[in-house]
Amino acid sequence: MKSIFNQRSLLWLASLLALIGAYTAIASAAARPDLIPPSQDIAEAFSALVSGPSAKPAPGEMPAAEMSGHAHHHHGRSTDQVDTLLQAGVTLQASLGVSTLRVLFGLAVGLPLGILFGLWMGWSRRADDYLHPIYVLVRSVPPLALITYIMLWLGHSEAHRLIPIVYAVAVTAVIPTYHGVRDLAAKYLVAARSLGARGSLLLNKVILPAAGPAVLGGLRYSIAIAWMTAVGAEMLMADDGMGNLLVGGGMWASRLQTRSDPAVIIVGVIALAAAGWAMDAVAQAATARLTRWVR
């Protein structure tokens, strides 16, 4: 078992190094730092965003060579997007922390709602007949389409960033839970009922364990959807978080005046990928631990 884990770790590391090597070669061959920034630019952008405003020299202290680089394809890291972010006090770790908290909130509220709704529809034929068509209609609404309507009710607040995440997680969690219950083999129910299992005993000892792998598998999809929705909402209507960092800070018209730095965007994408991978790894480990009886 340990040798298999070590082998997978080596393969994961090798694939990651191959990806980095391929990107470096492509960036060098393309020679378009305005679209495919070299690794050095990405490293400098990462350093500037992690260090924060204190790392940015005053305009009068900026070396002439860096001023020249700023005028040519953003070779220096004092680009419009970096300047805007640093002036607003934006750092990579703070932005990632804010987005992570929003994702965790969406999961904490949305998962129980989606699981309960999926259990209800999966267990009750009558509930399925009445509610499934409504669910299909609701599921078809993109989460970000709710932002403006939420603002009409609650104004410009954190609610219009959190509610779409909760909604996206909930509707995603319904389907695996629903099918986990609905696909439960009838022989298990017959056997349990013949032994006198009813009500909560049947639910806790038969239905939930049998549907558990599907429900926990849906958790990984919910995490991915939560991150997509959180970043999308932040890009549209937020002054913090990873979405705000990716679009260069500010709101609406001010964002149109900021020239995007591809190195900053790639740093943000890498940070999001790392955070999503970490949360998925935790979910995968929890799923393996809680469903050991399946293997």
C-alpha positions, 0 to 999 in steps of 0.5 A: 500500500505504501509503495503504491502511494509513493509511486503515485506521488512520484508520478504526480510530481513528474507530471507537474514538472513536465507541465512546468517544463512545457510551459517554460518552453512554450513561453520561450518559443512564443516570445510574447510576454504580453500573452504568455509571460516567462517564468521569471515574470510570474515569479516576480509577480508572485513575490510582489503580490505576497510581499504587499505594498511595502515591496513596491518602490516609490515612483521617484526611487524606481530605477531607470531600467525598470521604468523602461521595462514598464513601458515595454510589455510589462517586463518589470513587475510595476505594471498597471495591474500590480500598481492598482492592487498594491495601492489598494493593499491587496495581497495574494494570501489575503485574497485567497483567504477571503475566497476560501472563507466564502467557499467554505461558507457556501459548502457549510450551508449549501451541502446540508440543503442539497443533501436533505432535498436529494434525500427527500426526492430520492426517498419519496415518490410523491415528492419526486413527482411534484418537486423534480420538475421545479428542481430542473427549472431552478437548476437551469438558472446560472448562479451569477444571474441571481446577483442583481435580484439579490441586490434588489432585496438586500442591497450591495452587501456580502449577501449577493456574493454568498447566496449564489455560492450556497445556491450553486452548491445546493443544486449540485449536491442534490443529484448525487444524493438523489441517485444514491437513494433512488439506485439503492437495491430493493433487496436491501430494503426488503431485507431490512424491513423483513427484520423490522427496520422502520423509520429512522432505523431504516434511514440511518442503517440502510439508506444513508450508508448505501447512499454515502459514497454517492453523496460524498462523491458529490462533495468533490463536485460541489467544491469545484462549483463553489470555487467557480461561483465564488470567483465569478461573483468576486469578478463581478461585484467584489472589492476583495477575494481572488476574483478582484485580484484577477481583474485588477481591483476596483469596480466596473469602469475603473477596471476597464482602465487597468491594463491586465498583467498576464503574469498576475493572472497566471499567479492567481490561476495557480493559487486557485488551482492549488487551493482547489486541489488541497480542498479536493484532496481533503474531501477525497481522504474523508470519502475514503475514510468514511466509505472504507466498507465499500472497498 
